[in-house]
């Protein structure tokens, strides 16, 4: 049962992705090109793509068919995402706070004492 459900969910996710739906419209592109070839046998494939994709929206007698071609219109579909996870608590180690007293300035410096190799770089200013 879980395998069948996984296949169904995968099918829904893949076909909700817009470019795959547009690729499924390629037979309409071939049919539309063959209709244009019947009207004008001298039309090349480059002229067909120039007419339908590079010139923008051309309002002619086959405008409705032009809008059904792949990648002709923008389609805002929702992307289905299924996230199944368990709630897990993450505990991060807290660095210890260290007070350092300087006699010359009577100042208290607070800084974090880290265990990493970069902790040697971060020091309070030194007075010589």
OpenMM code with the backbone's topology and positions (N, CA, C; nanometers):
from openmm import Vec3, app, unit

residues = "UNK UNK UNK UNK UNK UNK UNK UNK UNK UNK UNK UNK UNK UNK UNK UNK UNK UNK UNK UNK UNK UNK UNK UNK UNK UNK UNK UNK UNK UNK UNK UNK UNK UNK UNK UNK UNK UNK UNK UNK UNK UNK UNK UNK UNK UNK UNK UNK UNK UNK UNK UNK UNK UNK UNK UNK UNK UNK UNK UNK UNK UNK UNK UNK UNK UNK UNK UNK UNK UNK UNK UNK UNK UNK UNK UNK UNK UNK UNK UNK UNK UNK UNK UNK UNK UNK UNK UNK UNK UNK UNK UNK UNK UNK UNK UNK UNK UNK UNK UNK UNK UNK UNK UNK UNK UNK UNK UNK UNK UNK UNK UNK UNK UNK UNK UNK UNK UNK UNK UNK UNK UNK UNK UNK UNK UNK UNK UNK".split()
positions = [
    Vec3(0.0823, -0.1201, 0.0000),
    Vec3(0.0000, 0.0000, 0.0000),
    Vec3(0.0865, 0.1261, 0.0000),
    Vec3(0.1923, 0.1249, 0.0812),
    Vec3(0.2795, 0.2424, 0.0875),
    Vec3(0.3507, 0.2664, -0.0452),
    Vec3(0.3845, 0.1578, -0.1159),
    Vec3(0.4527, 0.1711, -0.2445),
    Vec3(0.3605, 0.2346, -0.3482),
    Vec3(0.2342, 0.1947, -0.3483),
    Vec3(0.1367, 0.2523, -0.4413),
    Vec3(0.1130, 0.3990, -0.4081),
    Vec3(0.1007, 0.4303, -0.2797),
    Vec3(0.0820, 0.5693, -0.2370),
    Vec3(0.2028, 0.6543, -0.2749),
    Vec3(0.3220, 0.5990, -0.2603),
    Vec3(0.4431, 0.6727, -0.2978),
    Vec3(0.4456, 0.7008, -0.4475),
    Vec3(0.4029, 0.6038, -0.5289),
    Vec3(0.3981, 0.6256, -0.6739),
    Vec3(0.2965, 0.7327, -0.7106),
    Vec3(0.1816, 0.7323, -0.6445),
    Vec3(0.0784, 0.8326, -0.6727),
    Vec3(0.1277, 0.9716, -0.6352),
    Vec3(0.1887, 0.9849, -0.5184),
    Vec3(0.2398, 1.1153, -0.4753),
    Vec3(0.3522, 1.1632, -0.5668),
    Vec3(0.4378, 1.0729, -0.6103),
    Vec3(0.5448, 1.1100, -0.7027),
    Vec3(0.4873, 1.1557, -0.8364),
    Vec3(0.3848, 1.0878, -0.8849),
    Vec3(0.3193, 1.1258, -1.0097),
    Vec3(0.2581, 1.2651, -0.9985),
    Vec3(0.1931, 1.2942, -0.8859),
    Vec3(0.1322, 1.4264, -0.8646),
    Vec3(0.2400, 1.5345, -0.8604),
    Vec3(0.3482, 1.5082, -0.7895),
    Vec3(0.4558, 1.6079, -0.7795),
    Vec3(0.5206, 1.6340, -0.9149),
    Vec3(0.5457, 1.5295, -0.9914),
    Vec3(0.6139, 1.5463, -1.1200),
    Vec3(0.5254, 1.6200, -1.2192),
    Vec3(0.3966, 1.5860, -1.2246),
    Vec3(0.3099, 1.6491, -1.3228),
    Vec3(0.2557, 1.7836, -1.2769),
    Vec3(0.2802, 1.8234, -1.1538),
    Vec3(0.2437, 1.9592, -1.1143),
    Vec3(0.3551, 2.0570, -1.1490),
    Vec3(0.4699, 2.0064, -1.1890),
    Vec3(0.5827, 2.0898, -1.2296),
    Vec3(0.5579, 2.1382, -1.3722),
    Vec3(0.5580, 2.2666, -1.3940),
    Vec3(0.5127, 2.3277, -1.5192),
    Vec3(0.5884, 2.2819, -1.6439),
    Vec3(0.7216, 2.2796, -1.6493),
    Vec3(0.7871, 2.2420, -1.7749),
    Vec3(0.7506, 2.1020, -1.8238),
    Vec3(0.7241, 2.0095, -1.7344),
    Vec3(0.6856, 1.8766, -1.7788),
    Vec3(0.5480, 1.8796, -1.8437),
    Vec3(0.4587, 1.9618, -1.7909),
    Vec3(0.3278, 1.9776, -1.8536),
    Vec3(0.3418, 2.0424, -1.9907),
    Vec3(0.4354, 2.1328, -2.0037),
    Vec3(0.4565, 2.1986, -2.1323),
    Vec3(0.5148, 2.1018, -2.2351),
    Vec3(0.5997, 2.0121, -2.1913),
    Vec3(0.6568, 1.9133, -2.2830),
    Vec3(0.5475, 1.8199, -2.3345),
    Vec3(0.4463, 1.7958, -2.2542),
    Vec3(0.3341, 1.7121, -2.2984),
    Vec3(0.2523, 1.7799, -2.4083),
    Vec3(0.2719, 1.9093, -2.4301),
    Vec3(0.1997, 1.9818, -2.5352),
    Vec3(0.2719, 1.9786, -2.6700),
    Vec3(0.3826, 1.9072, -2.6804),
    Vec3(0.4591, 1.9037, -2.8052),
    Vec3(0.3776, 1.8490, -2.9227),
    Vec3(0.2901, 1.7490, -2.9049),
    Vec3(0.2070, 1.7082, -3.0201),
    Vec3(0.1215, 1.8219, -3.0758),
    Vec3(0.0759, 1.9143, -2.9905),
    Vec3(0.0024, 2.0310, -3.0405),
    Vec3(0.0916, 2.1197, -3.1265),
    Vec3(0.2178, 2.1297, -3.0893),
    Vec3(0.3134, 2.2084, -3.1670),
    Vec3(0.3330, 2.1479, -3.3060),
    Vec3(0.3474, 2.0160, -3.3119),
    Vec3(0.3661, 1.9481, -3.4405),
    Vec3(0.2414, 1.9631, -3.5267),
    Vec3(0.1244, 1.9478, -3.4664),
    Vec3(-0.0009, 1.9625, -3.5404),
    Vec3(-0.0188, 2.1051, -3.5927),
    Vec3(0.0140, 2.2035, -3.5099),
    Vec3(0.0012, 2.3432, -3.5509),
    Vec3(0.1002, 2.3759, -3.6634),
    Vec3(0.2207, 2.3206, -3.6542),
    Vec3(0.3193, 2.3416, -3.7610),
    Vec3(0.2723, 2.2784, -3.8920),
    Vec3(0.2108, 2.1601, -3.8834),
    Vec3(0.1605, 2.0964, -4.0062),
    Vec3(0.0458, 2.1770, -4.0669),
    Vec3(-0.0366, 2.2412, -3.9819),
    Vec3(-0.1429, 2.3282, -4.0344),
    Vec3(-0.0842, 2.4485, -4.1078),
    Vec3(0.0234, 2.5056, -4.0535),
    Vec3(0.0885, 2.6185, -4.1208),
    Vec3(0.1550, 2.5743, -4.2510),
    Vec3(0.2066, 2.4510, -4.2539),
    Vec3(0.2673, 2.4014, -4.3778),
    Vec3(0.1630, 2.3816, -4.4874),
    Vec3(0.0400, 2.3459, -4.4479),
    Vec3(-0.0664, 2.3318, -4.5478),
    Vec3(-0.0999, 2.4673, -4.6097),
    Vec3(-0.0968, 2.5728, -4.5268),
    Vec3(-0.1262, 2.7075, -4.5769),
    Vec3(-0.0108, 2.7638, -4.6587),
    Vec3(0.1124, 2.7404, -4.6115),
    Vec3(0.2309, 2.7953, -4.6774),
    Vec3(0.3388, 2.6865, -4.6800),
    Vec3(0.3501, 2.6097, -4.7876),
    Vec3(0.4475, 2.4994, -4.7928),
    Vec3(0.5935, 2.5457, -4.7883),
    Vec3(0.6205, 2.6713, -4.8130),
    Vec3(0.7589, 2.7204, -4.8135),
    Vec3(0.8068, 2.7615, -4.6744),
    Vec3(0.7209, 2.7533, -4.5723),
    Vec3(0.7585, 2.7976, -4.4373),
    Vec3(0.8555, 2.6978, -4.3731),
    Vec3(0.9652, 2.7500, -4.3221),
    Vec3(1.0616, 2.6647, -4.2527),
    Vec3(1.0273, 2.6587, -4.1040),
    Vec3(1.0936, 2.5684, -4.0336),
    Vec3(1.0708, 2.5550, -3.8896),
    Vec3(1.1190, 2.6796, -3.8154),
    Vec3(1.2280, 2.7400, -3.8636),
    Vec3(1.2787, 2.8629, -3.8013),
    Vec3(1.1794, 2.9776, -3.8172),
    Vec3(1.1170, 2.9880, -3.9331),
    Vec3(1.0154, 3.0922, -3.9533),
    Vec3(0.8940, 3.0688, -3.8640),
    Vec3(0.8581, 2.9412, -3.8449),
    Vec3(0.7454, 2.9077, -3.7577),
    Vec3(0.7741, 2.9513, -3.6138),
    Vec3(0.8938, 2.9189, -3.5627),
    Vec3(0.9290, 2.9591, -3.4262),
    Vec3(0.9422, 3.1105, -3.4146),
    Vec3(0.9913, 3.1749, -3.5195),
    Vec3(1.0007, 3.3205, -3.5185),
    Vec3(0.8619, 3.3832, -3.5113),
    Vec3(0.7687, 3.3277, -3.5855),
    Vec3(0.6331, 3.3819, -3.5883),
    Vec3(0.5615, 3.3625, -3.4546),
    Vec3(0.5840, 3.2501, -3.3890),
    Vec3(0.5054, 3.2177, -3.2702),
    Vec3(0.5746, 3.2506, -3.1382),
    Vec3(0.7065, 3.2595, -3.1361),
    Vec3(0.7754, 3.2795, -3.0087),
    Vec3(0.8574, 3.4081, -3.0012),
    Vec3(0.9054, 3.4588, -3.1123),
    Vec3(0.9938, 3.5748, -3.1060),
    Vec3(0.9245, 3.7072, -3.1327),
    Vec3(0.8084, 3.7057, -3.1906),
    Vec3(0.7387, 3.8303, -3.2241),
    Vec3(0.6409, 3.8749, -3.1169),
    Vec3(0.6299, 3.8047, -3.0095),
    Vec3(0.5341, 3.8419, -2.9054),
    Vec3(0.3950, 3.7918, -2.9400),
    Vec3(0.2936, 3.8603, -2.8883),
    Vec3(0.1555, 3.8183, -2.9118),
    Vec3(0.1055, 3.8780, -3.0429),
    Vec3(0.0788, 3.7914, -3.1388),
    Vec3(0.0264, 3.8331, -3.2686),
    Vec3(-0.1203, 3.7932, -3.2732),
    Vec3(-0.2086, 3.8916, -3.2862),
    Vec3(-0.3521, 3.8638, -3.2913),
    Vec3(-0.3915, 3.8333, -3.4355),
    Vec3(-0.4002, 3.7045, -3.4666),
    Vec3(-0.4423, 3.6626, -3.5998),
    Vec3(-0.5574, 3.5631, -3.5871),
    Vec3(-0.5936, 3.4979, -3.6980),
    Vec3(-0.7118, 3.4115, -3.6961),
    Vec3(-0.6920, 3.2845, -3.6133),
    Vec3(-0.5678, 3.2414, -3.5899),
    Vec3(-0.5449, 3.1217, -3.5082),
    Vec3(-0.4818, 3.1555, -3.3726),
    Vec3(-0.5244, 3.2684, -3.3158),
    Vec3(-0.4685, 3.3138, -3.1879),
    Vec3(-0.4957, 3.2135, -3.0758),
    Vec3(-0.6155, 3.1541, -3.0727),
    Vec3(-0.6493, 3.0572, -2.9675),
    Vec3(-0.5593, 2.9341, -2.9760),
    Vec3(-0.5305, 2.8886, -3.0969),
    Vec3(-0.4403, 2.7743, -3.1124),
    Vec3(-0.2972, 2.8123, -3.0754),
    Vec3(-0.2590, 2.9355, -3.1052),
    Vec3(-0.1240, 2.9813, -3.0697),
    Vec3(-0.1028, 2.9813, -2.9185),
    Vec3(-0.2060, 3.0147, -2.8433),
    Vec3(-0.1928, 3.0216, -2.6981),
    Vec3(-0.1846, 2.8837, -2.6339),
    Vec3(-0.2207, 2.7780, -2.7067),
    Vec3(-0.2121, 2.6420, -2.6538),
    Vec3(-0.0765, 2.5776, -2.6804),
    Vec3(0.0111, 2.6454, -2.7523),
    Vec3(0.1433, 2.5903, -2.7814),
    Vec3(0.2269, 2.5844, -2.6541),
    Vec3(0.3248, 2.4930, -2.6485),
    Vec3(0.4070, 2.4818, -2.5275),
    Vec3(0.4934, 2.6058, -2.5053),
    Vec3(0.5078, 2.6433, -2.3802),
    Vec3(0.5880, 2.7572, -2.3351),
    Vec3(0.5422, 2.8890, -2.3955),
    Vec3(0.4155, 2.8974, -2.4332),
    Vec3(0.3616, 3.0200, -2.4914),
    Vec3(0.3026, 3.1095, -2.3832),
    Vec3(0.2376, 3.0517, -2.2858),
    Vec3(0.1773, 3.1294, -2.1777),
    Vec3(0.2399, 3.0879, -2.0457),
    Vec3(0.2353, 3.1784, -1.9505),
    Vec3(0.2887, 3.1512, -1.8184),
    Vec3(0.1804, 3.0848, -1.7352),
    Vec3(0.2155, 2.9759, -1.6707),
    Vec3(0.1196, 2.9018, -1.5905),
    Vec3(0.1712, 2.8974, -1.4473),
    Vec3(0.0948, 2.9528, -1.3561),
    Vec3(0.1347, 2.9545, -1.2158),
    Vec3(0.0648, 2.8400, -1.1439),
    Vec3(0.1298, 2.7266, -1.1416),
    Vec3(0.0734, 2.6129, -1.0707),
    Vec3(0.1366, 2.6040, -0.9334),
    Vec3(0.0676, 2.5396, -0.8458),
    Vec3(0.1226, 2.5214, -0.7127),
    Vec3(0.2166, 2.4025, -0.7143),
    Vec3(0.3208, 2.4129, -0.6388),
    Vec3(0.4156, 2.3045, -0.6273),
    Vec3(0.3790, 2.2243, -0.5038),
    Vec3(0.3472, 2.0993, -0.5233),
    Vec3(0.3073, 2.0140, -0.4122),
    Vec3(0.4316, 1.9588, -0.3451),
    Vec3(0.4438, 1.9838, -0.2179),
    Vec3(0.5573, 1.9341, -0.1423),
    Vec3(0.5037, 1.8630, -0.0196),
    Vec3(0.5469, 1.7406, -0.0008),
    Vec3(0.5051, 1.6631, 0.1140),
    Vec3(0.6258, 1.6454, 0.2052),
    Vec3(0.6146, 1.6932, 0.3267),
    Vec3(0.7228, 1.6815, 0.4229),
    Vec3(0.6695, 1.6054, 0.5428),
    Vec3(0.7260, 1.4902, 0.5657),
    Vec3(0.6883, 1.4090, 0.6802),
    Vec3(0.8124, 1.3926, 0.7664),
    Vec3(0.8095, 1.4489, 0.8826),
    Vec3(0.9244, 1.4364, 0.9706),
    Vec3(0.8771, 1.4354, 1.1150),
    Vec3(0.9624, 1.3846, 1.1988),
    Vec3(0.9323, 1.3825, 1.3407),
    Vec3(0.9903, 1.5069, 1.4058),
    Vec3(0.9259, 1.5499, 1.5131),
    Vec3(0.9765, 1.6654, 1.5865),
    Vec3(1.0950, 1.6202, 1.6709),
    Vec3(1.2063, 1.6874, 1.6521),
    Vec3(1.3265, 1.6551, 1.7281),
    Vec3(1.3772, 1.7815, 1.7950),
    Vec3(1.4153, 1.7699, 1.9206),
    Vec3(1.4735, 1.8822, 1.9927),
    Vec3(1.6242, 1.8813, 1.9703),
    Vec3(1.6780, 1.9980, 1.9423),
    Vec3(1.8215, 2.0121, 1.9206),
    Vec3(1.8776, 2.0961, 2.0341),
    Vec3(1.9717, 2.0401, 2.1051),
    Vec3(2.0370, 2.1115, 2.2140),
    Vec3(2.1760, 2.1536, 2.1688),
    Vec3(2.2003, 2.2823, 2.1689),
    Vec3(2.3304, 2.3351, 2.1315),
    Vec3(2.4097, 2.3664, 2.2574),
    Vec3(2.5390, 2.3369, 2.2577),
    Vec3(2.6191, 2.3682, 2.3761),
    Vec3(2.6330, 2.5194, 2.3932),
    Vec3(2.6169, 2.5662, 2.5152),
    Vec3(2.6283, 2.7084, 2.5454),
    Vec3(2.7722, 2.7396, 2.5857),
    Vec3(2.8340, 2.8398, 2.5258),
    Vec3(2.9698, 2.8769, 2.5669),
    Vec3(2.9679, 2.9399, 2.7061),
    Vec3(3.0740, 2.9178, 2.7792),
    Vec3(3.0799, 2.9725, 2.9150),
    Vec3(3.1255, 3.1181, 2.9108),
    Vec3(3.0697, 3.1992, 2.9999),
    Vec3(3.1021, 3.3410, 3.0078),
    Vec3(3.2121, 3.3593, 3.1123),
    Vec3(3.3186, 3.4267, 3.0725),
    Vec3(3.4341, 3.4432, 3.1604),
    Vec3(3.4573, 3.5916, 3.1833),
    Vec3(3.4821, 3.6313, 3.3101),
    Vec3(3.5163, 3.7701, 3.3421),
    Vec3(3.6677, 3.7805, 3.3583),
    Vec3(3.7240, 3.8814, 3.2943),
    Vec3(3.8674, 3.9058, 3.3039),
    Vec3(3.8855, 4.0454, 3.3618),
    Vec3(3.9645, 4.0575, 3.4680),
    Vec3(3.9880, 4.1866, 3.5325),
    Vec3(4.1273, 4.2366, 3.4962),
    Vec3(4.1367, 4.3628, 3.4587),
    Vec3(4.2647, 4.4277, 3.4313),
    Vec3(4.2908, 4.5286, 3.5429),
    Vec3(4.4111, 4.5286, 3.5951),
    Vec3(4.4445, 4.6186, 3.7052),
    Vec3(4.4638, 4.7625, 3.6597),
    Vec3(4.5164, 4.7856, 3.5396),
    Vec3(4.5505, 4.9202, 3.4979),
    Vec3(4.4271, 5.0061, 3.4731),
    Vec3(4.3232, 4.9488, 3.4131),
    Vec3(4.2067, 5.0285, 3.3773),
    Vec3(4.0870, 5.0053, 3.4689),
    Vec3(4.0968, 4.9093, 3.5596),
    Vec3(3.9827, 4.8687, 3.6423),
    Vec3(3.8604, 4.8376, 3.5541),
    Vec3(3.8864, 4.7717, 3.4437),
    Vec3(3.7794, 4.7385, 3.3495),
    Vec3(3.7520, 4.5889, 3.3553),
    Vec3(3.6303, 4.5553, 3.3268),
    Vec3(3.5904, 4.4147, 3.3232),
    Vec3(3.5570, 4.3808, 3.1783),
    Vec3(3.6232, 4.2820, 3.1258),
    Vec3(3.5962, 4.2366, 2.9901),
    Vec3(3.5171, 4.1063, 2.9979),
    Vec3(3.4071, 4.1024, 2.9283),
    Vec3(3.3287, 3.9798, 2.9189),
    Vec3(3.3465, 3.9232, 2.7783),
    Vec3(3.3819, 3.7995, 2.7699),
    Vec3(3.3910, 3.7361, 2.6390),
    Vec3(3.3578, 3.5881, 2.6552),
    Vec3(3.3297, 3.5260, 2.5430),
    Vec3(3.2931, 3.3853, 2.5438),
    Vec3(3.4182, 3.3006, 2.5298),
    Vec3(3.4271, 3.1999, 2.6126),
    Vec3(3.5384, 3.1066, 2.6041),
    Vec3(3.4932, 2.9901, 2.5164),
    Vec3(3.5534, 2.9795, 2.4019),
    Vec3(3.5168, 2.8747, 2.3074),
    Vec3(3.6201, 2.7632, 2.3128),
    Vec3(3.5779, 2.6481, 2.2712),
    Vec3(3.6678, 2.5336, 2.2680),
    Vec3(3.7326, 2.5168, 2.1304),
    Vec3(3.6941, 2.5992, 2.0351),
    Vec3(3.7442, 2.5807, 1.8990),
    Vec3(3.8841, 2.6400, 1.8830),
    Vec3(3.9432, 2.6131, 1.7682),
    Vec3(4.0782, 2.6624, 1.7398),
    Vec3(4.0796, 2.8121, 1.7103),
    Vec3(3.9644, 2.8742, 1.6851),
    Vec3(3.9605, 3.0173, 1.6573),
    Vec3(3.9508, 3.1013, 1.7846),
    Vec3(3.9365, 3.0372, 1.9000),
    Vec3(3.9201, 3.1151, 2.0227),
    Vec3(4.0468, 3.1922, 2.0586),
    Vec3(4.1626, 3.1511, 2.0082),
    Vec3(4.2861, 3.2220, 2.0374),
    Vec3(4.2962, 3.3552, 1.9644),
    Vec3(4.2149, 3.3794, 1.8657),
    Vec3(4.2206, 3.5023, 1.7880),
    Vec3(4.1476, 3.6150, 1.8600),
    Vec3(4.0426, 3.5851, 1.9302),
    Vec3(3.9570, 3.6867, 1.9895),
    Vec3(4.0002, 3.7162, 2.1339),
    Vec3(4.0699, 3.8273, 2.1522),
    Vec3(4.1160, 3.8705, 2.2841),
    Vec3(4.0748, 4.0151, 2.3050),
    Vec3(4.0630, 4.0589, 2.4299),
    Vec3(4.0382, 4.2008, 2.4540),
    Vec3(4.1624, 4.2814, 2.4163),
    Vec3(4.1472, 4.4104, 2.3931),
    Vec3(4.2630, 4.4929, 2.3575),
    Vec3(4.3693, 4.4896, 2.4680),
    Vec3(4.4956, 4.4917, 2.4283),
    Vec3(4.6054, 4.4869, 2.5253),
    Vec3(4.6704, 4.6240, 2.5357),
    Vec3(4.7049, 4.6623, 2.6554),
    Vec3(4.7750, 4.7891, 2.6780),
    Vec3(4.9186, 4.7556, 2.7135),
    Vec3(5.0120, 4.8093, 2.6374),
    Vec3(5.1515, 4.7772, 2.6660),
    Vec3(5.2223, 4.8909, 2.7323),
] * unit.nanometer
topology = app.Topology()
chain = topology.addChain("A")
for resn in residues:
    res = topology.addResidue(resn, chain)
    for name in ("N", "CA", "C"):
        topology.addAtom(name, app.Element.getBySymbol(name[0]), res)
